């Protein structure tokens, strides 16, 4: 049995800079990996089937782990059946990239188990078919992202701690994108500009999430008492950077919803994975 971590991420900001003819939106963002992990366990099966346990709320055909396995099968030299169990710690529909991270973990592990011999770039290309966030988890490094999120420039970020709150709601990404008031023409910027004035970089979905989901507004107002609160991705999680002045335990214990204290990662622990 193989047990591997599947990390979450934060979007330190998220700007929509345009809309393409195919309907996809161009964006700019920073992906910061954090040490909040799902865990995936891979063990041999008696049949050739892929069985997934621990995520009964998602149909097998829609499960990103299963879909990742199906994408890899044509390249497999040893396509064995597997039982895959998920220990889910990253909340779903939260903007933390849990599903995308699980898919990337499956691609990395099965590439070795099945002896597919694909490069990281090839795995990231397959991952893009599953979602725009999958490539960042395949590469396993913090990045400045452009395009639809797949154009990655790897960057070094300072080690930090964050308080993350998960409001008790599930945000519809489709609903947020459909809002006429969504800012879709943010001026393009550069990583060096972010380094100089990070406070100028926000999340274009933030005002919409706050107005449509009172739980998000409540969580952000709570964190804003201590430092600047931000929305990650299309939500619902909000976060703030830990400072020396904070009484972290009090903030976590009195939060209006589920709270996490997380550390930033320089790289994903999956980069060290070997069968």
C-alpha positions in Angstrom: 0.0 0.0 0.0 1.2 3.5 -0.9 0.1 6.5 1.1 0.8 10.0 -0.3 -0.2 13.6 0.6 -2.2 15.8 -1.7 -1.7 19.5 -0.7 -4.1 22.5 -1.0 -3.3 25.9 -2.3 -4.3 29.6 -1.8 -4.7 32.2 -4.5 -2.9 35.2 -3.0 -4.8 37.3 -5.5 -7.0 36.6 -8.6 -7.6 39.1 -11.4 -9.7 38.5 -14.5 -7.9 40.3 -17.4 -10.1 39.4 -20.3 -12.5 36.9 -22.0 -11.5 34.7 -24.9 -13.7 33.9 -27.9 -14.1 30.4 -26.6 -15.8 31.7 -23.5 -12.9 31.1 -21.1 -11.6 33.9 -19.0 -8.0 35.1 -19.0 -6.6 35.6 -15.5 -3.6 36.4 -13.4 -3.0 34.8 -10.0 -0.4 33.5 -7.6 -0.6 29.9 -6.4 0.7 29.3 -2.9 0.9 25.7 -1.8 0.0 25.1 1.8 0.4 22.1 4.3 -3.3 21.2 4.5 -3.4 17.7 3.0 -5.8 15.1 1.7 -4.2 11.7 1.8 -4.5 9.1 -1.0 -3.8 5.4 -0.4 -3.2 3.1 -3.4 -3.3 -0.7 -3.0 -3.5 -3.5 -5.5 -6.9 -4.9 -6.5 -8.0 -8.4 -7.5 -9.5 -7.1 -10.8 -8.5 -4.6 -13.4 -11.0 -2.0 -12.1 -10.3 1.3 -10.3 -12.2 1.5 -7.1 -12.3 4.7 -5.0 -13.4 4.9 -1.4 -13.9 7.9 0.9 -15.7 10.2 -1.5 -19.2 8.8 -1.9 -20.7 12.2 -2.6 -19.1 12.2 -6.1 -20.1 9.8 -8.8 -17.2 7.6 -10.0 -17.4 8.9 -13.6 -17.1 12.5 -12.3 -14.4 11.7 -9.8 -11.2 13.5 -10.9 -9.0 10.7 -9.5 -10.9 8.2 -11.7 -10.8 10.5 -14.7 -7.0 11.0 -14.2 -6.6 7.2 -14.2 -8.6 6.9 -17.4 -6.4 9.5 -19.1 -3.2 7.6 -18.2 -4.4 4.1 -19.1 -3.4 4.4 -22.8 0.2 5.0 -21.8 0.4 2.3 -19.2 2.9 -0.6 -19.6 1.5 -2.3 -16.5 -2.1 -1.2 -16.2 -3.1 -2.9 -12.9 -6.4 -2.5 -11.0 -6.3 -0.4 -7.9 -8.2 0.4 -4.7 -7.8 4.1 -4.0 -8.9 5.5 -0.6 -9.2 9.2 0.1 -8.8 10.7 3.5 -10.5 14.1 2.8 -9.2 17.0 4.9 -9.4 19.8 2.3 -13.0 21.1 2.3 -14.8 20.7 -1.0 -16.0 23.8 -3.0 -13.7 26.0 -1.0 -11.3 27.5 -3.5 -8.4 25.4 -2.0 -8.0 23.1 -5.1 -8.6 19.8 -3.3 -10.1 18.0 -6.3 -7.4 19.3 -8.7 -4.7 18.3 -6.2 -6.2 14.8 -5.9 -6.2 14.4 -9.7 -2.5 15.6 -9.9 -1.5 13.2 -7.1 -3.2 10.3 -9.0 -1.4 11.3 -12.3 2.0 11.4 -10.5 1.6 8.1 -8.6 0.0 6.1 -11.4 2.6 7.4 -13.9 5.1 5.4 -11.8 3.0 2.5 -10.8 1.9 1.8 -14.3 5.3 2.6 -15.8 3.8 5.2 -18.2 7.2 7.1 -18.4 5.5 10.5 -19.1 7.4 13.7 -18.2 6.0 16.2 -15.7 5.2 18.5 -18.7 3.2 15.7 -20.3 1.4 14.9 -17.1 0.5 18.6 -16.7 -0.9 18.6 -20.2 -3.1 15.7 -19.4 -4.1 17.4 -16.1 -5.2 20.5 -17.9 -8.0 18.4 -19.5 -9.3 17.8 -16.0 -9.1 21.4 -14.8 -7.1 24.6 -15.0 -5.7 24.1 -11.5 -4.4 20.6 -12.0 -1.0 21.6 -13.7 0.1 23.6 -10.7 -0.2 20.6 -8.4 1.5 18.3 -11.0 4.5 20.7 -11.0 4.3 21.1 -7.3 5.8 24.6 -7.1 4.5 28.0 -6.3 3.8 30.0 -9.4 2.6 33.2 -11.0 -0.2 32.0 -13.3 -1.7 33.5 -16.5 -3.8 32.3 -19.4 -6.7 30.3 -17.8 -4.3 29.3 -15.0 -2.1 26.9 -17.0 0.7 29.4 -18.0 3.0 29.1 -15.0 6.1 31.0 -14.0 7.6 29.4 -10.9 8.5 31.8 -8.1 10.0 31.8 -4.6 7.7 33.1 -1.9 8.5 33.9 1.7 7.7 31.3 4.4 4.4 32.4 6.1 1.5 31.1 8.2 -2.1 31.8 7.3 -5.4 31.5 9.1 -8.0 30.0 6.8 -11.8 30.0 7.5 -14.3 27.8 5.7 -17.7 29.4 5.8 -20.6 27.0 5.9 -21.7 27.4 2.3 -20.9 26.0 -1.1 -20.1 28.6 -3.7 -21.2 28.1 -7.3 -18.3 29.1 -9.6 -20.7 29.3 -12.5 -23.0 31.7 -10.6 -20.0 34.0 -9.9 -18.8 34.0 -13.5 -22.3 34.7 -14.7 -22.7 38.0 -12.7 -22.7 41.1 -15.0 -20.9 43.1 -12.3 -17.8 40.8 -12.3 -14.7 42.8 -13.2 -13.3 41.1 -16.4 -10.9 43.8 -17.7 -8.3 44.1 -14.9 -5.1 45.6 -16.1 -2.3 43.0 -16.6 0.5 43.2 -14.1 3.8 41.6 -13.2 5.1 39.6 -10.2 7.6 42.4 -9.4 4.6 44.8 -9.0 3.0 42.4 -6.6 6.2 42.1 -4.6 6.3 45.9 -4.2 2.6 46.4 -3.1 0.8 43.1 -2.5 -2.1 45.0 -0.8 -3.0 46.4 -4.2 -3.8 42.9 -5.5 -7.2 41.5 -4.6 -9.6 38.9 -5.8 -12.1 40.1 -8.4 -14.7 37.5 -7.1 -14.6 38.9 -3.6 -17.3 41.6 -3.8 -19.7 39.1 -5.5 -19.0 36.3 -3.0 -19.6 38.7 -0.1 -22.9 40.0 -1.6 -24.3 36.6 -2.7 -23.1 34.5 0.4 -23.6 36.2 3.8 -21.5 33.5 5.4 -18.5 34.6 3.3 -19.1 38.2 4.3 -19.3 37.3 8.0 -16.0 35.4 7.8 -14.2 38.2 6.0 -15.5 40.8 8.4 -14.3 38.6 11.3 -10.7 38.3 9.9 -10.6 42.0 8.9 -10.5 42.8 12.6 -7.0 41.3 12.8 -5.5 41.8 9.3 -6.6 42.0 5.7 -8.9 39.1 4.7 -8.9 37.7 1.3 -10.9 35.2 -0.7 -9.1 32.3 -2.4 -10.1 31.2 -5.9 -13.8 31.4 -6.3 -14.3 30.6 -2.6 -15.7 29.9 -0.2 -12.6 29.9 2.0 -11.1 33.2 3.2 -7.7 33.7 4.7 -5.3 36.2 6.2 -1.6 36.2 6.9 -0.5 35.6 10.5 1.4 38.5 12.1 3.4 38.7 15.3 0.7 40.8 17.0 -2.0 38.2 16.6 -3.3 35.9 19.4 -3.7 33.1 16.9 -5.4 30.6 19.3 -8.1 33.1 20.2 -8.8 34.0 16.6 -9.1 30.3 15.7 -11.2 29.4 18.7 -13.7 32.3 18.3 -14.0 32.1 14.5 -17.7 32.0 13.2 -16.9 28.8 11.2 -14.4 26.0 10.7 -10.8 27.4 11.0 -7.4 26.2 10.1 -3.8 27.3 10.8 -1.6 26.4 7.8 2.0 26.9 6.7 3.1 27.9 3.3 5.1 25.3 1.3 8.1 26.0 -0.9 7.2 22.9 -2.9 4.9 19.9 -2.8 6.1 16.8 -0.9 5.0 14.9 -4.0 8.1 16.0 -5.8 10.0 13.5 -3.7 7.7 10.6 -4.5 9.3 7.4 -5.8 7.7 4.0 -5.9 
